[in-house]
Each structure stands twice: as structure tokens, then as C-alpha cells.
């Protein structure tokens, strides 16, 4: 019997979403959750960064990418970009024919349910995500016991994309945020942009030891296994087979170099697509289907 393959579509503006792929890969490999698993990843590097863009633009990008990933065979879509999820989660859900997952909601649920008494949570995110207060609003759905401080960090996405993870210059930028967080007296820090887990090492060295870093992707993968629409456990004894297809709208070599610097290894096969390809997918998806009478006229 052939193996059942599930295609998971993921997207981000750049290499950030690879921190999500990394968590999924390690989760599925250790748990043996799937027989065959295909990651279909889009990095919209030609339009990076998303975090300084207006909401309407992000919504349009999300519609384009959801349509494109669906055309490429995604069985489900993970918004591996928190800026997109903060501003356009409902747009993605409304447009998608397949289930859509984000990282913000599972993070909020986990923080609320695991909190012991009143706690203060720091969230580092892009300007757009911080301004939207998506994390604090999501947490408030579960509890009013947590105080949330959201801080926009506009330089960090560029730093990660440049691959300059551990330099003195990077530590200098991070120390500015570390002292803000320390002054605020936070108990834990959510890495609220998918690029930031790649800076977890240098950042944690600048924070007091008792402050915990939270990677939302690690919480999201746990919630996937609880969700009925996510991949089901098939057979523990079967080996997990994982393939990765990475598509980028910007230069392939730049993406390969950043990914290598972030992951410490080559990310997989990288293909180029254009922004126009994404725009066409959206236009086609939004086009109303021809009524039956019109089709027969068109064929006659
Ligand atoms: N990695 C993305 C996020 O989680 C987008 C960063 C950006 O392009 O500004 O928000």
C-alpha cells in the first residue's frame, strides 16, 4: 500500500517561517505522526519586510498566497508569518478551501492555561503585529490575569535575513530590547515574529536567567495534534518521509544564504516564482465561476 501524503503549505515574508518548519519537522519526526509529509513553503522575499506595511496590503498578499498554495496542492495552510496572522487571519480563513492554522491563537491559549497567578508577558514582534495588539487580544479571550507588553522591533527581521545572527552589532540592537523587557519586569518573552527564534541564543544571554523565551511555533505544533482537521496518527511504526519544496519571489541565492546562516544547514530545494504568479492566483480564485448557461454558450 502506498504511503498517504499530506501537503502542508506554509508562508512568510522570508526565512522566518523556516523556524516553524524546523519545529514541525522535529515534532513529526519524533512522534512518527505521518507516513509522508510534504512541506510547500513560500517566502515572499521580493516584498519583505511585511511588518512595516499597511493592513490592506497584507490582506491582499495573504489572499494571493492562500490561492497560490491551494493551487499547488496544500491540504492545509500554516500562517508562518505572525504579521499576516495578526492582520489577516480571518481573511485567510474566509478565502481558503483548506484548514488554516496560525501561531498566535495556540500561543495565547497555552500562556493563559499554563499561567500561575498574575504574570507579565513581553511580546517582541514586528511594528504591525505590536500595533495590532493581536497577542494581547488573543490572550484576553482566555484570561484577564496576564499583563501583556507588546514591543515593535523593526530592525530584527533585516538582521535575521542578513544572516548576522550572533555579531556584536546584533547584540547591541538586542540589548536595547532586553533592557526594555527587564525594566518592564516580564516573566516570559514571546518571540512574536517567526524570524526571532533564530535570535533566541543571543537574546537569552542578555536577559535575566529567570525570564523564559517562548517560541510560538513550538506551541502550535502541539495544538495541531489535538485538532481533528490536522494530520492524523496513521502508524507509529512507519518511517516519516519528509520532502521540502521552497519557493521564493526574490533572489534564490540570497534566500539560500540566509537560510543556511539561520538553520546551520541547507534548507532544501529552492525554486523561483514571481509576484505576478501570486497575483494571478488571487485574481483567478476571486473570479466568479461562469454560470452553466454561459459555459455551454462558450463551448458552442
Ligand atoms: N516573519 C514575519 C512575522 O512573523 C514577518 C516579518 C516581516 O516581514 O516583517 O511577522
py3Dmol code that shows the C-alpha trace and the ligand (Angstrom):
import py3Dmol

protein = """\
ATOM      1  CA  UNK A   1       0.000   0.000   0.000  1.00  0.00           C
ATOM      2  CA  UNK A   2       1.351   3.447  -0.947  1.00  0.00           C
ATOM      3  CA  UNK A   3       2.025   5.974   1.723  1.00  0.00           C
ATOM      4  CA  UNK A   4      -0.524   8.697   2.308  1.00  0.00           C
ATOM      5  CA  UNK A   5       0.991  12.106   1.695  1.00  0.00           C
ATOM      6  CA  UNK A   6      -0.175  15.290   3.381  1.00  0.00           C
ATOM      7  CA  UNK A   7       0.905  18.601   1.892  1.00  0.00           C
ATOM      8  CA  UNK A   8       1.332  21.436   4.362  1.00  0.00           C
ATOM      9  CA  UNK A   9       1.512  24.888   2.821  1.00  0.00           C
ATOM     10  CA  UNK A  10       3.384  27.496   4.832  1.00  0.00           C
ATOM     11  CA  UNK A  11       4.280  31.075   4.102  1.00  0.00           C
ATOM     12  CA  UNK A  12       6.252  34.006   5.405  1.00  0.00           C
ATOM     13  CA  UNK A  13       7.859  37.127   4.012  1.00  0.00           C
ATOM     14  CA  UNK A  14      11.268  35.432   4.146  1.00  0.00           C
ATOM     15  CA  UNK A  15      13.286  32.895   6.111  1.00  0.00           C
ATOM     16  CA  UNK A  16      11.314  33.401   9.352  1.00  0.00           C
ATOM     17  CA  UNK A  17       8.805  30.669   8.565  1.00  0.00           C
ATOM     18  CA  UNK A  18      11.659  28.165   8.416  1.00  0.00           C
ATOM     19  CA  UNK A  19      11.700  28.374  12.222  1.00  0.00           C
ATOM     20  CA  UNK A  20       8.169  26.952  12.018  1.00  0.00           C
ATOM     21  CA  UNK A  21       9.182  24.263   9.506  1.00  0.00           C
ATOM     22  CA  UNK A  22      12.004  23.317  11.879  1.00  0.00           C
ATOM     23  CA  UNK A  23       9.553  22.780  14.753  1.00  0.00           C
ATOM     24  CA  UNK A  24       7.125  20.794  12.595  1.00  0.00           C
ATOM     25  CA  UNK A  25       9.880  18.609  11.230  1.00  0.00           C
ATOM     26  CA  UNK A  26      11.228  17.726  14.638  1.00  0.00           C
ATOM     27  CA  UNK A  27       7.724  17.139  16.010  1.00  0.00           C
ATOM     28  CA  UNK A  28       6.616  14.834  13.220  1.00  0.00           C
ATOM     29  CA  UNK A  29       9.917  13.010  13.118  1.00  0.00           C
ATOM     30  CA  UNK A  30       9.942  12.246  16.827  1.00  0.00           C
ATOM     31  CA  UNK A  31       6.240  11.453  17.007  1.00  0.00           C
ATOM     32  CA  UNK A  32       6.009   9.492  13.746  1.00  0.00           C
ATOM     33  CA  UNK A  33       2.727  11.308  13.094  1.00  0.00           C
ATOM     34  CA  UNK A  34       2.658  10.951   9.363  1.00  0.00           C
ATOM     35  CA  UNK A  35       3.745   8.495   6.769  1.00  0.00           C
ATOM     36  CA  UNK A  36       4.624  11.022   4.136  1.00  0.00           C
ATOM     37  CA  UNK A  37       4.760  14.707   4.555  1.00  0.00           C
ATOM     38  CA  UNK A  38       5.392  17.446   2.011  1.00  0.00           C
ATOM     39  CA  UNK A  39       6.237  20.997   3.085  1.00  0.00           C
ATOM     40  CA  UNK A  40       5.359  23.563   0.481  1.00  0.00           C
ATOM     41  CA  UNK A  41       6.942  26.819   1.606  1.00  0.00           C
ATOM     42  CA  UNK A  42       6.604  30.276   0.157  1.00  0.00           C
ATOM     43  CA  UNK A  43       8.980  33.080   1.169  1.00  0.00           C
ATOM     44  CA  UNK A  44       7.752  36.332  -0.343  1.00  0.00           C
ATOM     45  CA  UNK A  45      11.220  37.862  -0.208  1.00  0.00           C
ATOM     46  CA  UNK A  46      10.602  40.323  -3.053  1.00  0.00           C
ATOM     47  CA  UNK A  47       8.140  42.167  -0.773  1.00  0.00           C
ATOM     48  CA  UNK A  48       9.901  41.727   2.568  1.00  0.00           C
ATOM     49  CA  UNK A  49       9.532  43.075   5.226  1.00  0.00           C
ATOM     50  CA  UNK A  50       5.785  42.757   5.805  1.00  0.00           C
ATOM     51  CA  UNK A  51       5.983  44.296   9.270  1.00  0.00           C
ATOM     52  CA  UNK A  52       6.038  47.910   8.092  1.00  0.00           C
ATOM     53  CA  UNK A  53       3.220  47.564   5.567  1.00  0.00           C
ATOM     54  CA  UNK A  54      -0.388  48.736   5.911  1.00  0.00           C
ATOM     55  CA  UNK A  55      -3.065  46.179   6.821  1.00  0.00           C
ATOM     56  CA  UNK A  56      -4.856  46.331   3.457  1.00  0.00           C
ATOM     57  CA  UNK A  57      -1.700  45.431   1.589  1.00  0.00           C
ATOM     58  CA  UNK A  58      -1.040  42.450   3.872  1.00  0.00           C
ATOM     59  CA  UNK A  59      -4.636  41.250   3.362  1.00  0.00           C
ATOM     60  CA  UNK A  60      -4.168  41.284  -0.412  1.00  0.00           C
ATOM     61  CA  UNK A  61      -0.834  39.424  -0.137  1.00  0.00           C
ATOM     62  CA  UNK A  62      -2.478  36.811   2.084  1.00  0.00           C
ATOM     63  CA  UNK A  63      -5.292  36.276  -0.441  1.00  0.00           C
ATOM     64  CA  UNK A  64      -2.729  35.844  -3.206  1.00  0.00           C
ATOM     65  CA  UNK A  65      -0.614  33.378  -1.243  1.00  0.00           C
ATOM     66  CA  UNK A  66      -3.540  31.308   0.038  1.00  0.00           C
ATOM     67  CA  UNK A  67      -4.788  30.943  -3.549  1.00  0.00           C
ATOM     68  CA  UNK A  68      -1.314  30.039  -4.817  1.00  0.00           C
ATOM     69  CA  UNK A  69      -0.632  27.445  -2.087  1.00  0.00           C
ATOM     70  CA  UNK A  70      -4.048  25.876  -2.663  1.00  0.00           C
ATOM     71  CA  UNK A  71      -3.363  25.632  -6.410  1.00  0.00           C
ATOM     72  CA  UNK A  72      -0.076  23.885  -5.594  1.00  0.00           C
ATOM     73  CA  UNK A  73      -1.958  21.214  -3.642  1.00  0.00           C
ATOM     74  CA  UNK A  74      -1.815  22.336   0.005  1.00  0.00           C
ATOM     75  CA  UNK A  75      -4.114  20.202   2.201  1.00  0.00           C
ATOM     76  CA  UNK A  76      -3.790  22.754   4.978  1.00  0.00           C
ATOM     77  CA  UNK A  77      -2.101  26.117   5.393  1.00  0.00           C
ATOM     78  CA  UNK A  78       0.013  27.367   8.275  1.00  0.00           C
ATOM     79  CA  UNK A  79       0.463  31.120   8.511  1.00  0.00           C
ATOM     80  CA  UNK A  80       4.159  31.022   9.408  1.00  0.00           C
ATOM     81  CA  UNK A  81       4.141  34.819   9.461  1.00  0.00           C
ATOM     82  CA  UNK A  82       2.623  36.429  12.544  1.00  0.00           C
ATOM     83  CA  UNK A  83       2.235  39.796  10.871  1.00  0.00           C
ATOM     84  CA  UNK A  84      -0.046  38.155   8.296  1.00  0.00           C
ATOM     85  CA  UNK A  85      -1.936  36.293  11.008  1.00  0.00           C
ATOM     86  CA  UNK A  86      -2.276  39.431  13.158  1.00  0.00           C
ATOM     87  CA  UNK A  87      -3.767  41.438  10.306  1.00  0.00           C
ATOM     88  CA  UNK A  88      -5.381  38.876   8.028  1.00  0.00           C
ATOM     89  CA  UNK A  89      -6.168  35.596   9.818  1.00  0.00           C
ATOM     90  CA  UNK A  90      -9.883  35.952   9.157  1.00  0.00           C
ATOM     91  CA  UNK A  91      -9.201  36.907   5.517  1.00  0.00           C
ATOM     92  CA  UNK A  92      -7.176  33.707   5.085  1.00  0.00           C
ATOM     93  CA  UNK A  93      -9.864  31.569   6.745  1.00  0.00           C
ATOM     94  CA  UNK A  94     -12.641  33.132   4.665  1.00  0.00           C
ATOM     95  CA  UNK A  95     -10.804  32.588   1.412  1.00  0.00           C
ATOM     96  CA  UNK A  96      -9.206  29.207   1.986  1.00  0.00           C
ATOM     97  CA  UNK A  97     -10.839  25.948   0.947  1.00  0.00           C
ATOM     98  CA  UNK A  98      -8.470  24.068   3.286  1.00  0.00           C
ATOM     99  CA  UNK A  99      -7.943  24.471   7.067  1.00  0.00           C
ATOM    100  CA  UNK A 100      -5.792  27.425   8.127  1.00  0.00           C
ATOM    101  CA  UNK A 101      -3.631  27.492  11.258  1.00  0.00           C
ATOM    102  CA  UNK A 102      -1.756  30.357  12.866  1.00  0.00           C
ATOM    103  CA  UNK A 103       0.634  30.662  15.793  1.00  0.00           C
ATOM    104  CA  UNK A 104      -0.995  33.479  17.753  1.00  0.00           C
ATOM    105  CA  UNK A 105      -4.100  31.646  18.973  1.00  0.00           C
ATOM    106  CA  UNK A 106      -2.337  28.473  20.234  1.00  0.00           C
ATOM    107  CA  UNK A 107       0.252  30.671  21.970  1.00  0.00           C
ATOM    108  CA  UNK A 108      -2.421  32.703  23.721  1.00  0.00           C
ATOM    109  CA  UNK A 109      -4.246  29.570  24.848  1.00  0.00           C
ATOM    110  CA  UNK A 110      -1.080  27.966  26.170  1.00  0.00           C
ATOM    111  CA  UNK A 111       0.060  31.089  28.051  1.00  0.00           C
ATOM    112  CA  UNK A 112      -3.348  31.569  29.614  1.00  0.00           C
ATOM    113  CA  UNK A 113      -3.740  27.934  30.646  1.00  0.00           C
ATOM    114  CA  UNK A 114      -0.214  27.486  31.984  1.00  0.00           C
ATOM    115  CA  UNK A 115      -0.024  30.785  33.910  1.00  0.00           C
ATOM    116  CA  UNK A 116       0.202  30.510  37.661  1.00  0.00           C
ATOM    117  CA  UNK A 117      -1.452  33.645  39.013  1.00  0.00           C
ATOM    118  CA  UNK A 118      -0.769  37.118  37.711  1.00  0.00           C
ATOM    119  CA  UNK A 119       2.153  37.264  35.315  1.00  0.00           C
ATOM    120  CA  UNK A 120       3.656  39.734  32.942  1.00  0.00           C
ATOM    121  CA  UNK A 121       4.335  38.637  29.374  1.00  0.00           C
ATOM    122  CA  UNK A 122       6.569  40.523  26.946  1.00  0.00           C
ATOM    123  CA  UNK A 123       5.914  40.099  23.232  1.00  0.00           C
ATOM    124  CA  UNK A 124       8.592  41.069  20.725  1.00  0.00           C
ATOM    125  CA  UNK A 125       7.068  41.432  17.262  1.00  0.00           C
ATOM    126  CA  UNK A 126       7.070  43.491  14.092  1.00  0.00           C
ATOM    127  CA  UNK A 127       5.668  47.010  14.314  1.00  0.00           C
ATOM    128  CA  UNK A 128       2.476  45.925  12.533  1.00  0.00           C
ATOM    129  CA  UNK A 129       1.873  42.990  14.902  1.00  0.00           C
ATOM    130  CA  UNK A 130       2.662  45.036  18.016  1.00  0.00           C
ATOM    131  CA  UNK A 131       0.386  47.849  16.875  1.00  0.00           C
ATOM    132  CA  UNK A 132      -2.470  45.421  16.184  1.00  0.00           C
ATOM    133  CA  UNK A 133      -2.170  44.045  19.765  1.00  0.00           C
ATOM    134  CA  UNK A 134      -3.073  40.682  18.287  1.00  0.00           C
ATOM    135  CA  UNK A 135      -1.287  38.744  21.030  1.00  0.00           C
ATOM    136  CA  UNK A 136      -2.850  40.632  23.954  1.00  0.00           C
ATOM    137  CA  UNK A 137      -6.321  40.464  22.373  1.00  0.00           C
ATOM    138  CA  UNK A 138      -5.962  36.712  21.822  1.00  0.00           C
ATOM    139  CA  UNK A 139      -4.777  36.201  25.420  1.00  0.00           C
ATOM    140  CA  UNK A 140      -7.738  38.223  26.739  1.00  0.00           C
ATOM    141  CA  UNK A 141     -10.060  35.690  25.075  1.00  0.00           C
ATOM    142  CA  UNK A 142      -8.808  33.205  27.672  1.00  0.00           C
ATOM    143  CA  UNK A 143      -7.845  35.242  30.757  1.00  0.00           C
ATOM    144  CA  UNK A 144      -7.550  38.718  32.240  1.00  0.00           C
ATOM    145  CA  UNK A 145      -4.822  37.604  34.643  1.00  0.00           C
ATOM    146  CA  UNK A 146      -1.916  38.210  32.300  1.00  0.00           C
ATOM    147  CA  UNK A 147      -0.455  41.613  31.665  1.00  0.00           C
ATOM    148  CA  UNK A 148       0.955  41.829  28.148  1.00  0.00           C
ATOM    149  CA  UNK A 149       3.564  44.301  26.890  1.00  0.00           C
ATOM    150  CA  UNK A 150       3.962  44.299  23.096  1.00  0.00           C
ATOM    151  CA  UNK A 151       7.139  45.817  21.684  1.00  0.00           C
ATOM    152  CA  UNK A 152       7.734  46.501  17.989  1.00  0.00           C
ATOM    153  CA  UNK A 153      11.294  45.655  16.869  1.00  0.00           C
ATOM    154  CA  UNK A 154      11.675  46.977  13.325  1.00  0.00           C
ATOM    155  CA  UNK A 155      15.385  46.115  12.883  1.00  0.00           C
ATOM    156  CA  UNK A 156      15.254  42.410  13.726  1.00  0.00           C
ATOM    157  CA  UNK A 157      13.801  40.963  10.514  1.00  0.00           C
ATOM    158  CA  UNK A 158      16.534  42.635   8.448  1.00  0.00           C
ATOM    159  CA  UNK A 159      19.186  41.315  10.827  1.00  0.00           C
ATOM    160  CA  UNK A 160      17.930  37.731  10.512  1.00  0.00           C
ATOM    161  CA  UNK A 161      17.625  37.990   6.726  1.00  0.00           C
ATOM    162  CA  UNK A 162      21.222  39.221   6.571  1.00  0.00           C
ATOM    163  CA  UNK A 163      22.299  36.106   8.491  1.00  0.00           C
ATOM    164  CA  UNK A 164      24.138  38.268  11.020  1.00  0.00           C
ATOM    165  CA  UNK A 165      22.785  36.305  13.963  1.00  0.00           C
ATOM    166  CA  UNK A 166      25.494  36.450  16.585  1.00  0.00           C
ATOM    167  CA  UNK A 167      27.593  39.556  15.936  1.00  0.00           C
ATOM    168  CA  UNK A 168      28.341  42.357  18.383  1.00  0.00           C
ATOM    169  CA  UNK A 169      26.233  44.728  16.283  1.00  0.00           C
ATOM    170  CA  UNK A 170      23.249  42.367  16.582  1.00  0.00           C
ATOM    171  CA  UNK A 171      23.751  42.000  20.341  1.00  0.00           C
ATOM    172  CA  UNK A 172      23.801  45.784  20.646  1.00  0.00           C
ATOM    173  CA  UNK A 173      20.376  46.034  18.974  1.00  0.00           C
ATOM    174  CA  UNK A 174      19.023  43.154  21.055  1.00  0.00           C
ATOM    175  CA  UNK A 175      20.308  44.644  24.303  1.00  0.00           C
ATOM    176  CA  UNK A 176      18.059  47.670  23.742  1.00  0.00           C
ATOM    177  CA  UNK A 177      15.004  45.357  23.746  1.00  0.00           C
ATOM    178  CA  UNK A 178      16.384  43.207  26.566  1.00  0.00           C
ATOM    179  CA  UNK A 179      16.648  46.231  28.844  1.00  0.00           C
ATOM    180  CA  UNK A 180      13.123  47.366  27.901  1.00  0.00           C
ATOM    181  CA  UNK A 181      11.838  43.898  28.827  1.00  0.00           C
ATOM    182  CA  UNK A 182      13.821  43.821  32.042  1.00  0.00           C
ATOM    183  CA  UNK A 183      12.582  47.257  33.037  1.00  0.00           C
ATOM    184  CA  UNK A 184       9.011  46.123  32.403  1.00  0.00           C
ATOM    185  CA  UNK A 185       9.643  43.170  34.744  1.00  0.00           C
ATOM    186  CA  UNK A 186       8.367  40.441  32.407  1.00  0.00           C
ATOM    187  CA  UNK A 187       8.303  36.769  33.431  1.00  0.00           C
ATOM    188  CA  UNK A 188       8.470  35.455  29.886  1.00  0.00           C
ATOM    189  CA  UNK A 189       9.089  36.763  26.377  1.00  0.00           C
ATOM    190  CA  UNK A 190       7.134  35.600  23.334  1.00  0.00           C
ATOM    191  CA  UNK A 191       9.176  35.613  20.132  1.00  0.00           C
ATOM    192  CA  UNK A 192       6.215  37.071  18.286  1.00  0.00           C
ATOM    193  CA  UNK A 193       7.708  37.185  14.798  1.00  0.00           C
ATOM    194  CA  UNK A 194       8.802  33.932  13.195  1.00  0.00           C
ATOM    195  CA  UNK A 195      12.201  35.417  12.361  1.00  0.00           C
ATOM    196  CA  UNK A 196      13.035  35.928  16.043  1.00  0.00           C
ATOM    197  CA  UNK A 197      13.554  32.314  17.213  1.00  0.00           C
ATOM    198  CA  UNK A 198      16.763  32.462  15.176  1.00  0.00           C
ATOM    199  CA  UNK A 199      17.925  35.179  17.611  1.00  0.00           C
ATOM    200  CA  UNK A 200      16.935  33.214  20.728  1.00  0.00           C
ATOM    201  CA  UNK A 201      20.568  32.377  21.642  1.00  0.00           C
ATOM    202  CA  UNK A 202      21.960  35.913  21.768  1.00  0.00           C
ATOM    203  CA  UNK A 203      18.718  37.326  23.203  1.00  0.00           C
ATOM    204  CA  UNK A 204      18.527  34.882  26.113  1.00  0.00           C
ATOM    205  CA  UNK A 205      22.136  35.653  27.028  1.00  0.00           C
ATOM    206  CA  UNK A 206      21.066  39.292  27.536  1.00  0.00           C
ATOM    207  CA  UNK A 207      18.021  38.564  29.696  1.00  0.00           C
ATOM    208  CA  UNK A 208      17.858  37.591  33.385  1.00  0.00           C
ATOM    209  CA  UNK A 209      18.031  33.806  33.811  1.00  0.00           C
ATOM    210  CA  UNK A 210      14.508  33.505  35.185  1.00  0.00           C
ATOM    211  CA  UNK A 211      12.940  35.055  32.047  1.00  0.00           C
ATOM    212  CA  UNK A 212      11.689  32.333  29.705  1.00  0.00           C
ATOM    213  CA  UNK A 213      11.660  32.633  25.927  1.00  0.00           C
ATOM    214  CA  UNK A 214       8.550  31.277  24.192  1.00  0.00           C
ATOM    215  CA  UNK A 215       8.637  30.115  20.573  1.00  0.00           C
ATOM    216  CA  UNK A 216       5.006  30.151  19.329  1.00  0.00           C
ATOM    217  CA  UNK A 217       5.799  27.526  16.673  1.00  0.00           C
ATOM    218  CA  UNK A 218       6.637  25.009  19.389  1.00  0.00           C
ATOM    219  CA  UNK A 219       3.195  25.606  20.928  1.00  0.00           C
ATOM    220  CA  UNK A 220       1.409  25.489  17.575  1.00  0.00           C
ATOM    221  CA  UNK A 221       2.745  22.039  16.670  1.00  0.00           C
ATOM    222  CA  UNK A 222       1.412  20.678  19.943  1.00  0.00           C
ATOM    223  CA  UNK A 223      -2.030  22.089  19.225  1.00  0.00           C
ATOM    224  CA  UNK A 224      -2.026  20.565  15.717  1.00  0.00           C
ATOM    225  CA  UNK A 225      -2.084  17.084  17.156  1.00  0.00           C
ATOM    226  CA  UNK A 226      -5.209  17.948  19.162  1.00  0.00           C
ATOM    227  CA  UNK A 227      -7.010  19.359  16.151  1.00  0.00           C
ATOM    228  CA  UNK A 228      -9.218  16.992  14.184  1.00  0.00           C
ATOM    229  CA  UNK A 229      -8.532  18.667  10.845  1.00  0.00           C
ATOM    230  CA  UNK A 230      -4.784  18.259  11.228  1.00  0.00           C
ATOM    231  CA  UNK A 231      -2.865  15.154  10.117  1.00  0.00           C
ATOM    232  CA  UNK A 232      -3.927  12.046  11.952  1.00  0.00           C
ATOM    233  CA  UNK A 233      -1.707   9.465  13.520  1.00  0.00           C
ATOM    234  CA  UNK A 234      -1.509   6.669  10.986  1.00  0.00           C
ATOM    235  CA  UNK A 235       1.012   4.127  12.062  1.00  0.00           C
ATOM    236  CA  UNK A 236       3.788   4.766  14.590  1.00  0.00           C
ATOM    237  CA  UNK A 237       5.963   2.061  13.150  1.00  0.00           C
ATOM    238  CA  UNK A 238       6.131   3.617   9.706  1.00  0.00           C
ATOM    239  CA  UNK A 239       9.034   5.897   8.996  1.00  0.00           C
ATOM    240  CA  UNK A 240       8.172   9.506   8.420  1.00  0.00           C
ATOM    241  CA  UNK A 241       9.103  10.723   4.983  1.00  0.00           C
ATOM    242  CA  UNK A 242       9.565  14.469   4.665  1.00  0.00           C
ATOM    243  CA  UNK A 243      10.093  16.436   1.477  1.00  0.00           C
ATOM    244  CA  UNK A 244      10.512  20.187   1.250  1.00  0.00           C
ATOM    245  CA  UNK A 245       9.832  22.499  -1.663  1.00  0.00           C
ATOM    246  CA  UNK A 246      10.772  26.112  -1.063  1.00  0.00           C
ATOM    247  CA  UNK A 247       9.586  28.887  -3.364  1.00  0.00           C
ATOM    248  CA  UNK A 248      10.767  32.491  -3.193  1.00  0.00           C
ATOM    249  CA  UNK A 249       9.782  35.648  -5.039  1.00  0.00           C
ATOM    250  CA  UNK A 250      13.210  37.285  -4.605  1.00  0.00           C
ATOM    251  CA  UNK A 251      16.743  36.144  -5.449  1.00  0.00           C
ATOM    252  CA  UNK A 252      17.294  32.416  -4.788  1.00  0.00           C
ATOM    253  CA  UNK A 253      20.924  32.782  -3.716  1.00  0.00           C
ATOM    254  CA  UNK A 254      20.093  35.381  -1.038  1.00  0.00           C
ATOM    255  CA  UNK A 255      17.406  33.147   0.458  1.00  0.00           C
ATOM    256  CA  UNK A 256      19.738  30.125   0.398  1.00  0.00           C
ATOM    257  CA  UNK A 257      22.456  32.104   2.209  1.00  0.00           C
ATOM    258  CA  UNK A 258      20.113  33.466   4.925  1.00  0.00           C
ATOM    259  CA  UNK A 259      18.528  30.057   5.457  1.00  0.00           C
ATOM    260  CA  UNK A 260      21.931  28.424   5.750  1.00  0.00           C
ATOM    261  CA  UNK A 261      23.009  31.028   8.337  1.00  0.00           C
ATOM    262  CA  UNK A 262      19.808  30.579  10.367  1.00  0.00           C
ATOM    263  CA  UNK A 263      19.466  26.802  10.221  1.00  0.00           C
ATOM    264  CA  UNK A 264      23.139  25.846  10.035  1.00  0.00           C
ATOM    265  CA  UNK A 265      22.332  23.697   7.001  1.00  0.00           C
ATOM    266  CA  UNK A 266      20.905  23.975   3.501  1.00  0.00           C
ATOM    267  CA  UNK A 267      17.128  24.420   3.703  1.00  0.00           C
ATOM    268  CA  UNK A 268      16.062  22.153   0.775  1.00  0.00           C
ATOM    269  CA  UNK A 269      15.395  22.732  -2.900  1.00  0.00           C
ATOM    270  CA  UNK A 270      14.630  26.364  -3.727  1.00  0.00           C
ATOM    271  CA  UNK A 271      12.580  27.429  -6.746  1.00  0.00           C
ATOM    272  CA  UNK A 272      11.862  30.926  -8.037  1.00  0.00           C
ATOM    273  CA  UNK A 273       8.391  32.314  -8.682  1.00  0.00           C
ATOM    274  CA  UNK A 274       7.248  35.848  -9.391  1.00  0.00           C
ATOM    275  CA  UNK A 275       4.949  38.205  -7.522  1.00  0.00           C
ATOM    276  CA  UNK A 276       2.900  38.172 -10.726  1.00  0.00           C
ATOM    277  CA  UNK A 277       2.342  34.390 -10.253  1.00  0.00           C
ATOM    278  CA  UNK A 278       0.849  35.121  -6.825  1.00  0.00           C
ATOM    279  CA  UNK A 279      -1.306  37.959  -8.118  1.00  0.00           C
ATOM    280  CA  UNK A 280      -2.648  35.784 -10.937  1.00  0.00           C
ATOM    281  CA  UNK A 281      -3.587  33.027  -8.463  1.00  0.00           C
ATOM    282  CA  UNK A 282      -5.635  35.553  -6.455  1.00  0.00           C
ATOM    283  CA  UNK A 283      -7.350  37.016  -9.500  1.00  0.00           C
ATOM    284  CA  UNK A 284      -8.347  33.541 -10.700  1.00  0.00           C
ATOM    285  CA  UNK A 285      -9.549  32.478  -7.246  1.00  0.00           C
ATOM    286  CA  UNK A 286     -11.713  35.593  -6.868  1.00  0.00           C
ATOM    287  CA  UNK A 287     -13.241  35.296 -10.345  1.00  0.00           C
ATOM    288  CA  UNK A 288     -16.860  34.151 -10.102  1.00  0.00           C
ATOM    289  CA  UNK A 289     -17.439  30.774 -11.778  1.00  0.00           C
ATOM    290  CA  UNK A 290     -19.230  31.037 -15.146  1.00  0.00           C
ATOM    291  CA  UNK A 291     -22.907  30.107 -14.889  1.00  0.00           C
ATOM    292  CA  UNK A 292     -23.692  26.797 -16.647  1.00  0.00           C
ATOM    293  CA  UNK A 293     -25.559  28.534 -19.492  1.00  0.00           C
ATOM    294  CA  UNK A 294     -22.551  30.720 -20.222  1.00  0.00           C
ATOM    295  CA  UNK A 295     -20.234  27.725 -20.325  1.00  0.00           C
ATOM    296  CA  UNK A 296     -22.420  25.945 -22.895  1.00  0.00           C
ATOM    297  CA  UNK A 297     -22.545  29.155 -24.956  1.00  0.00           C
ATOM    298  CA  UNK A 298     -18.800  29.455 -24.697  1.00  0.00           C
ATOM    299  CA  UNK A 299     -18.375  25.865 -25.875  1.00  0.00           C
ATOM    300  CA  UNK A 300     -20.829  26.025 -28.768  1.00  0.00           C
TER     301      UNK A 300
END
"""
ligand_1 = """\
10
LIG
N 8.238 36.677 9.978
C 7.116 37.514 9.884
C 6.335 37.623 11.142
O 6.227 36.650 11.827
C 7.217 38.732 9.015
C 8.335 39.671 9.278
C 8.377 40.843 8.297
O 8.449 40.608 7.086
O 8.329 41.983 8.767
O 5.767 38.633 11.462
"""
view = py3Dmol.view(width=600, height=400)
view.addModel(protein, "pdb")
view.setStyle({"model": 0}, {"cartoon": {"style": "trace"}})
view.addModel(ligand_1, "xyz")
view.setStyle({"model": 1}, {"stick": {}})
view.zoomTo()
view.show()
